Every structure is written in C-alpha cells, then in structure tokens.
Amino acid sequence: MLRKLIQRSTHEAFCFLEPNLRPPFPLTIPSLEEYTNLNRAILYGILSEPYLAKVHIKHLHSIVTDGYGYFTSVLVKLVIESYGKLLESAKRQLVWVTHEMVNILAIGFDGLLVALLRQIVVNLFSSKWDSLLEDEPFVLTGALYVFLRLLADNCRVLNIPKIESLKKMEIDFCVRMLREKLSLCLRIGRDLLRLLQDLVHVPEFRTVWKDLLYNPSVFIYNTRTSSWYFSLRLTQEMESQLRFLLTYVKFGSQKRYQVWFANKFLAAPERNAVVIDITRFICCAHHPSNDIIQSDIIPRWAIIGCYLGPI
C-alpha cells in the first residue's frame, strides 16, 4: 500500500539506495539528483521501517544542504495526496517525522503542519499534536479553531472511553491556549465566540466565553474571521471538489457529482458532523464571481440543501 501511495520514484529510490541507508554512511557529497533521491529514500525508510526511523533521521541530518526544504515539500505532497489511505503505522511515523521537522525549524514546516491539520476531519488526535502546534503561532490559531469545532461534536457523545480521552486532550489544549495566548487566539475573530458558545455547557470554557462576551475592551466583534479558518475543517480534496462543483457544474446536471461527493466524503455516520463545516465553508469562504452568479452554474444554496437534507 505504501509503495502505491508514495510516488513510484520514491520507492525505486529506496530500493536502489537501500544499501547506503545503513551505517556507516558514505562520506561523499551527493549531486543534486542523488540528493533528491536520497531524500525520497530516507522518507520511505522512515515511514516503512519505524524501528530504523532514528537511524534514517540522523542520516538526513548529515546530508541536508537546503534547510530540509525539499524533504518537507515531499512530506507536504504526501499528506495532501495520500494521507487518508496510509496505514496507521505510516501515519504515526508521519506525525513523528513532522515533530522532528518542527524541532529543527525546517524550511516549510508551517505549511506541513497546516496540511496535517486539515486531515483532522473526524476524531483523529495524537498526543504529539500538542507539542507540534504550540511551536508555531501561525498554526496555533488554526489548531484552536479545529479542536474547538471537534469538541462541539465530541461533547454530544457520552460514556465512550475513547471519546472521553479525546475530549480531555482537546479541552486541555484549548483551555491552555486561551489562557496563556489569548491575544493571539483573538486573531480568529468573532467566529471564536460562536465556537465557544457551542461549548458554554463545558465548565472549563464558561469563564472564557463570558469574559469575551461581556468585555467591551476586546472588540472581538469588529474582527472578521478569515476565510482560511473555514477551510481548515475540510481536507484539501474536499475543498477542491466543492470548488469544482460551484465553479463548473451546471444547475440540473449536478446530481451525479453530489452523489459521488457524498459517497466519498460523507458515507460514514460520524462524517455527518462535517456537513456543518461544509455549509460554513460554502457560505463564508467561497465567493463566486458575478459572472458565475448570473450564469447557470449550480448556486450555493442548492449544494447546501442537498447535504443538509439527509441530516
């Protein structure tokens, strides 16, 4: 499975260079082509050989010449194109190597964090997310937005041990961020109040919500929430397919596209919660041009009605 998901050239690079991925490592300086192949081979080794991951990462440290920019770009491409199909062991290794990239401040690690963050569509959480997300202010507000939304769904589910542990981790992360980095969290804008209002019944959030609601000095109502936040609850593929529907598909011909989208992204019962985020995205983040509004392209209300209807 891993071989199919990562570009074949990556697997071929691993097979060709596998003898060079074991200590002692060659001391020669690789050419540009050798360097890119070695980066790909090391990544494949990290994901497919967890027991040798530390050896592979040390090897990467010893050869890197571009601030890890190429290695990070390959990681981002993998996350965007193939994360949902990776085996759990490979996903764990992906989070592990992301943590390594954050620790060394690799070029492009913020984009890697955002790409991973957008994969948390349902209840997917790792204890490693805490340390990953606290290291980059740009990602912090996005992480807070995503986990507050997840909590609104998780708090409706009671007495399921796995969900309870998820809720505790999410609550601890969000409360700590709101208390310690409130000025940064306020950059989310007025949608932060909407998120907290859904959690007002959770004791840990009640005080924070009241402070924001009744404190006129904050002026959070004047701060518009960037459309970037609304896209965070959708995977890159979901966003791409929705934008295709709303840009190219004509009204009256949309049924097969809508059915395909629902079967691919909304088939599992727990995915129904994502419909809320799809609606928010369509209303707040997708703004069709006047030409599209005046054309026979499917209007936004038709897409929203289609996916809200079955709920």
C-alpha positions in Angstrom: 0.0 0.0 0.0 2.8 2.4 0.9 4.5 1.7 -2.3 1.5 2.6 -4.3 0.7 5.8 -2.4 4.1 7.4 -2.5 5.4 8.1 -5.9 7.0 5.1 -7.5 10.2 7.0 -7.9 10.3 7.3 -4.1 10.1 3.5 -3.7 12.6 3.0 -6.5 15.0 5.4 -4.8 14.6 3.4 -1.6 15.3 0.1 -3.3 18.2 1.5 -5.3 19.8 3.3 -2.3 18.9 0.9 0.5 22.5 -0.3 1.0 23.5 3.3 1.5 20.8 3.8 4.2 22.6 1.7 6.7 25.6 2.8 8.8 28.4 3.6 8.1 27.1 6.2 5.7 29.1 7.3 2.6 31.2 10.5 3.2 30.9 11.7 -0.4 28.9 14.8 -1.3 25.9 13.8 -3.4 25.0 15.5 -6.6 21.6 17.3 -7.0 19.9 14.2 -8.4 21.5 12.0 -5.8 20.4 14.4 -3.1 16.7 14.4 -4.2 16.7 10.6 -4.5 18.3 10.2 -1.1 15.7 12.5 0.5 13.0 10.3 -1.0 14.6 7.1 0.0 15.1 8.3 3.6 11.4 9.4 3.8 10.3 6.0 2.6 12.6 4.3 5.1 11.2 6.4 8.0 7.6 5.5 7.1 8.1 1.8 6.3 10.8 1.0 8.9 9.8 2.5 12.2 12.5 0.5 14.1 15.1 2.3 12.0 13.5 5.8 12.0 16.1 7.4 14.3 18.9 6.0 12.1 17.2 7.4 9.0 16.7 10.8 10.5 20.3 11.0 11.6 21.3 10.2 8.1 19.0 13.0 6.8 20.7 15.5 9.2 24.1 14.5 7.9 23.3 15.2 4.2 20.9 18.1 4.2 22.0 21.2 2.4 18.8 23.1 1.8 17.4 23.6 5.3 15.2 20.5 4.8 13.2 22.4 2.2 13.0 19.6 -0.3 12.3 16.9 2.3 9.5 19.0 3.8 8.0 19.6 0.3 7.8 15.8 -0.3 6.1 15.4 3.1 3.5 18.0 2.3 2.8 16.4 -1.1 2.3 13.0 0.6 0.0 14.5 3.2 -2.2 16.3 0.7 -2.4 13.4 -1.8 -2.3 10.3 0.2 -2.7 10.8 4.0 -6.2 9.2 4.2 -5.0 6.0 2.6 -1.9 5.4 4.6 -1.7 2.6 7.1 -1.8 3.6 10.7 1.8 2.7 11.3 2.8 5.1 8.4 0.6 7.8 9.8 2.3 7.5 13.2 5.6 7.8 11.5 4.4 10.8 9.6 3.5 12.6 12.8 6.8 11.6 14.3 8.9 12.9 11.4 6.8 16.1 11.4 7.7 16.6 15.1 11.4 16.2 14.1 11.0 18.9 11.4 9.4 21.3 13.9 12.2 20.7 16.4 14.8 21.7 13.8 12.7 24.5 12.3 12.9 23.0 8.9 12.0 25.3 5.9 8.3 24.9 5.2 7.3 23.2 8.4 4.5 25.6 9.0 2.9 24.5 5.7 3.4 20.9 6.7 1.6 21.5 10.0 -1.4 23.1 8.2 -1.5 20.2 5.7 -1.7 17.8 8.6 -4.2 19.9 10.5 -6.6 19.7 7.6 -6.6 15.9 7.8 -8.4 16.1 11.2 -11.9 15.8 9.8 -13.3 13.4 12.4 -12.0 12.4 15.8 -8.4 11.9 15.0 -6.0 13.0 17.7 -2.5 12.2 18.8 -0.7 13.4 22.0 2.1 14.6 19.7 -0.2 17.3 18.3 0.2 19.4 21.5 3.9 19.9 21.0 3.7 20.2 17.3 1.1 23.0 17.3 2.5 25.1 20.1 5.7 25.8 18.3 4.3 28.0 15.5 1.9 30.9 16.2 0.6 30.9 12.6 -0.6 27.3 13.1 -1.8 27.8 16.7 -4.9 29.8 15.9 -5.9 27.3 13.2 -5.3 24.4 15.7 -7.5 26.1 18.2 -10.3 26.6 15.7 -10.2 22.9 14.6 -10.2 21.5 18.1 -12.9 23.7 19.4 -15.1 22.5 16.5 -14.2 18.9 17.2 -15.1 19.4 20.9 -18.6 20.7 19.9 -19.2 17.3 18.3 -17.4 15.2 20.9 -19.3 16.7 23.8 -22.5 15.3 22.3 -21.2 11.8 22.8 -21.2 10.4 26.3 -19.6 7.5 28.1 -17.4 6.2 25.3 -13.9 5.8 26.8 -12.1 6.6 23.6 -14.1 9.8 23.0 -13.7 10.8 26.7 -9.9 10.6 26.4 -10.1 12.7 23.2 -12.2 15.3 24.9 -9.8 15.6 27.8 -6.8 16.2 25.5 -8.8 18.6 23.3 -10.1 20.6 26.4 -6.6 20.7 28.0 -5.1 22.0 24.8 -7.7 24.6 24.0 -8.1 26.0 27.6 -4.3 26.3 28.0 -4.0 28.2 24.7 -6.9 30.5 25.6 -5.5 31.3 29.0 -1.8 31.6 28.0 -2.1 33.1 24.5 -5.4 34.9 24.5 -4.3 37.9 22.4 -3.0 35.5 19.7 -6.2 33.5 19.8 -8.3 36.6 19.3 -6.9 36.8 15.8 -9.5 34.1 14.9 -12.1 36.9 15.1 -15.7 36.9 16.0 -16.2 33.3 15.0 -14.3 32.4 18.2 -17.4 33.4 20.1 -19.6 31.1 18.0 -17.2 28.2 18.7 -17.2 28.9 22.4 -20.9 29.4 22.6 -21.3 25.8 21.4 -19.2 24.8 24.5 -20.7 27.1 27.1 -22.0 24.0 28.9 -18.5 22.8 29.4 -17.3 24.2 32.8 -13.7 24.8 31.6 -14.9 27.2 28.8 -17.7 29.0 30.6 -15.5 31.7 32.2 -13.5 32.4 29.0 -16.7 32.7 27.0 -18.3 35.2 29.4 -15.1 37.3 29.5 -15.1 37.6 25.7 -18.8 38.2 25.5 -19.1 41.0 28.0 -15.7 42.6 27.9 -16.0 45.7 25.6 -12.3 46.3 25.6 -11.7 43.2 23.5 -13.8 44.4 20.5 -13.7 40.9 19.0 -17.0 41.6 17.3 -15.2 44.0 15.0 -12.7 41.4 13.8 -13.9 39.4 10.8 -12.9 35.8 10.8 -10.6 35.0 7.8 -12.0 32.5 5.3 -8.8 30.5 5.8 -10.2 29.1 9.1 -13.4 27.8 7.4 -11.3 25.7 5.0 -9.4 24.0 7.9 -12.2 21.6 8.7 -12.2 20.2 5.1 -9.4 18.2 3.6 -7.7 19.7 0.5 -9.5 17.2 -1.7 -12.9 18.1 -0.3 -12.3 21.8 -0.8 -11.1 21.1 -4.4 -14.2 19.1 -5.2 -16.6 21.6 -3.7 -15.0 24.5 -5.6 -15.2 22.4 -8.8 -19.0 21.9 -8.2 -19.5 25.6 -7.6 -17.5 26.8 -10.5 -18.1 24.4 -13.4 -21.2 22.2 -12.9 -24.4 23.5 -14.3 -27.6 23.6 -12.4 -29.7 20.5 -13.2 -26.6 18.4 -14.0 -25.2 18.2 -10.5 -26.8 15.1 -9.1 -24.1 12.6 -10.1 -21.4 14.9 -8.8 -23.3 15.4 -5.5 -23.8 11.6 -5.1 -20.2 11.0 -5.8 -19.1 13.6 -3.2 -21.5 12.2 -0.6 -20.3 8.6 -1.1 -16.7 9.6 -0.9 -16.7 12.0 2.0 -19.9 11.6 3.9 -20.7 7.9 3.8 -19.6 7.1 7.4 -22.2 8.1 10.0 -19.6 10.1 12.0 -18.9 12.2 8.9 -22.3 13.9 9.2 -20.8 16.5 11.5 -18.6 17.7 8.6 -21.8 18.9 6.8 -21.8 21.9 9.3 -18.3 22.8 8.2 -19.2 22.3 4.5 -22.0 24.8 5.0 -19.8 27.3 6.8 -17.2 26.9 4.1 -19.7 27.5 1.2 -21.3 30.5 2.9 -18.1 32.2 4.3 -15.2 31.1 2.3 -16.4 30.6 -1.3 -17.4 33.8 -3.0 -18.5 33.2 -6.7 -17.8 36.0 -9.2 -20.7 38.0 -10.7 -20.3 36.1 -13.9 -20.9 32.8 -12.2 -23.8 34.1 -10.1 -25.5 35.3 -13.3 -24.8 32.0 -15.2 -26.5 28.6 -15.0 -23.8 27.2 -12.7 -25.2 25.4 -9.6 -25.9 28.0 -6.9 -24.5 27.6 -3.4 -27.9 27.1 -1.8 -28.5 24.0 -3.9 -25.3 22.3 -2.7 -26.1 23.2 1.0 -29.7 21.9 0.7 -28.5 18.7 -0.8 -26.2 17.8 2.1 -28.3 19.3 4.9 -31.4 17.4 3.8 -30.4 13.9 4.9 -29.4 15.0 8.4 
